[in-house]
Amino acid sequence: MSTDNLISGIHLDLEKTFGAMFECVIILRPDRRILFVNRAAEQLFGYSLSELIGKTGEPLYANPEDFAAAGKIHEEAAHNRDGQKFVMQFKNKQGRIFHVETITTPLFDATSRHVGYMLMGRDITYRRKLEAMVENSLQTLEDAIETISEAFALYDNEDKLVTCNENYRKTYPNSAPAMVRGTSFEDILRFGLDNGQYHLGSGTKEDWLEERLRWHRKASGEVIEQRLGDGRWLRVSERKTRTGGTAGIRTDITELKESQHKLAAVYENIKLVTNSLACSIVEVDRDGICLFINEHGAAWHGCQPSALIGTCLRDRYPDQDRSLDETCCKEALNGATLRREISHKLSDGSIRDLEIDFTPKRDASGDIIGVIVFSKDISGRKRVERTLAELYQVTSTRDLSSDEKVNHILKIGCDYYNLPLGVISHIEGESYCVKWVECPSGEIEPGLTLPLGETYCSHTLRATGPLAIAHAAESEISGHPCYERFSLEAYIGAPILVDGVRFGTICFTSHTPRPEEFTQTDKEIIRQFSDWIGTEIARQRDHKALLDAQIRLERIASIDDLTAALNRRAFLERAETEVSRFRRTGKPFSVVVLDIDHFKQINDTFGHSTGDEVLRRFSSILIRELRAVDVLGRIGGEEFCIILNDTGPDDALRVCDRLRGAVTEACRMEGMEWDVTCSMGIMSASLSDLDFGSLMKRADTALYEAKHNGRNQCVVYSPVREVKTAHN
């Protein structure tokens, strides 16, 4: 035994003593640092021993102030040398918060010196939920019995009053002050006897009380007649409940027939209350024979409870479910508490997702005598989970475009709501335009435009949240133009906001009424759809703005500001692309290097502003005259270069001569005494050319020839200096 498992003065093997206990056990030192944690506590809190031993338990408390409060409880327990019980919220390593009922006991050594604390706890979260359900059921019972015209009272298995209706108090007005929850039936009787509530006949109070208690404790359902002190006669029927309590009804026998009818209604109301839980509750014995089944559970089998009690229910299940039920019941009979989720086919043919709890039932001696099987229909929850999972899968993928994602979401929504038509609209002013649609019949297509007032979505935009209508013909919008035009019965819709501004709506609808009303969860789901669609539209807009900005930046980086031609860097990049294309396809192209004749003289004579205007006009003439497939770039001060696509040397010479003539004709400047002319050198690409630089160099050589020969002319490069010349 490790010394880490010892508290000074107390020699105990903590692991062997507490390790296998079902309850959580934590041993603390006086300074509240953890000395020992059993396996149940490890599992509950999710921490390993190394993460807990030697540390304070503060991280285990859901609220920091509870850690301090617990410290005071420990100190008080140590001071009083007595255990203390308290309930606080704790949290596990994963952050789940739960309630734990804890007993703290101070530990003392043989010399009565305080050496630590032992905490024993149990997770009571589920118990608290059950208690809340019981309280809700009790409140429902009280509400129900108030509708009963008879006097009704319910006593628990300790014969203390649980609840009674107002008629019960009115029937026994002299006893009414004692009718307080928790008061015993005998005390209420004695209070009534002391205040003249009952007619004693010839006997004494004690005789009457003894006889009345005998019948009450028997509570066999037999009817007794009771005479009150004011002369009224009552018909009293009392019966034991399944939990050992007593429920009783008092009826004025002067209206016997009416009382019998009301008594039947009372029993139906009580039966309705006990079967009000929308789940199946089954008790089976060790052989799997049904001892009890509530009406909801029996309905799943298409039977009344009486037809199922005494039978083996699992014989009705499909093979897979039968095997699961048998296995789980065996484990429960061995003491395990289990929870399973299955898809189960009910007697009506529908497939339901069920959450099933198997809990061992024990008798008074603690022996397991059967199994309680609690089954809850979670089809709605699972449908929501599947829908949200599909939504996440669609919205997170990079394999779909925005339009494809939106269309997928419409299909998901149609499947979830079981409605065939899904629409996303864009609303501008009073105009409603269909942007995306899921419509198998094809009666509604994207682009359909309607007046907003003729759509249900006009109501959606005025609503404070999602608008849901299960049956339009029976609603306030039955006379709406949309109903008259499209006969849409079921509808659920929500507004779409993009960056806080109304964009339109998303809705799902059908021509047939919905069999059940839309739930709050249904409204939250369409709100999720709406939020994502709004986010996606905003993302699309941002993406488009980014692309537009990128195009503008690329233009700024590629275009010469003065001439609107490509700058040198952009032009050369484009040129390399043309060379690669030429090598791949063999389609010819020609390179033209040209500049403005006597441009330096223009600048020196008329100034740089005039020179800039000449460059602008010169470039605009070339851009206007060239084809869209041709490329123009400014590669120097007044020097330009042109790539003529799919053009050989003869065609290139004709194009250049036309360009030269257009410049001479159109590039005139007010205040200048001479015409603006240009010279051009032409080089057509051949398969032997390896790069664009060599083509430019040869075209530049031809340009030099044109300048040398007197300017205002076009020259085609020839390696033997044979040139073709075109003069003005």
Secondary structure, DSSP 4 states (H G I P E B T S, - for coil): --GGG-BTTB---HHHHHTT-SSEEEEE-TT-BEEEE-HHHHHHH---HHHHTTSBSGGGBSSHHHHHHHHHHHHHHHHHTS-EEEEEEEE-TT--EEEEEEEEEEEE-TT--EEEEEEEEEE-HHHHHHHHHHHHHHHHHHHHHTT-SSEEEEE-TTSBEEEE-HHHHHHSTTTGGG--TT-BHHHHHHHHHHTT-B--TTS-HHHHHHHHHHHHHH-EEEEEEEEBTTS-EEEEEEEE-TTS-EEEEEEEGGGHHHHHHHHHHHHHHHHHHHT-SSEEEEEEETT-BEEEE-HHHHHHTTS-HHHHTTSBGGGGS-HHHHHHHHHHHHHHHTT--EEEEEEEE-TTS-EEEEEEEEEEEE-TTS-EEEEEEEEEE-HHHHHHHHHHHHHHHHHH-SSS-HHHHHHHHHHHHHHHHT-SEEEEEEEETTEEEEEEEE-TT-SS-TT-EEEGGGSTHHHHHHSSS-EEES-GGGSTTTT-HHHHHH---EEEEEEEEETTEEEEEEEEEESS--SSPPPHHHHHHHHHHHHHHHHHHHHHHHHHHHHHHHHHHHHHHHB-TTT-SB-HHHHHHHHHHHHHHHHHH---EEEEEEEETTHHHHHHHH-HHHHHHHHHHHHHHHHHHS-TTSEEEE-SSSEEEEEEET--HHHHHHHHHHHHHHHHHH---TT-SS---EEEEEEE--TT---HHHHHHHHHHHHHHHHHTTSS-EEE--TTS---EE--
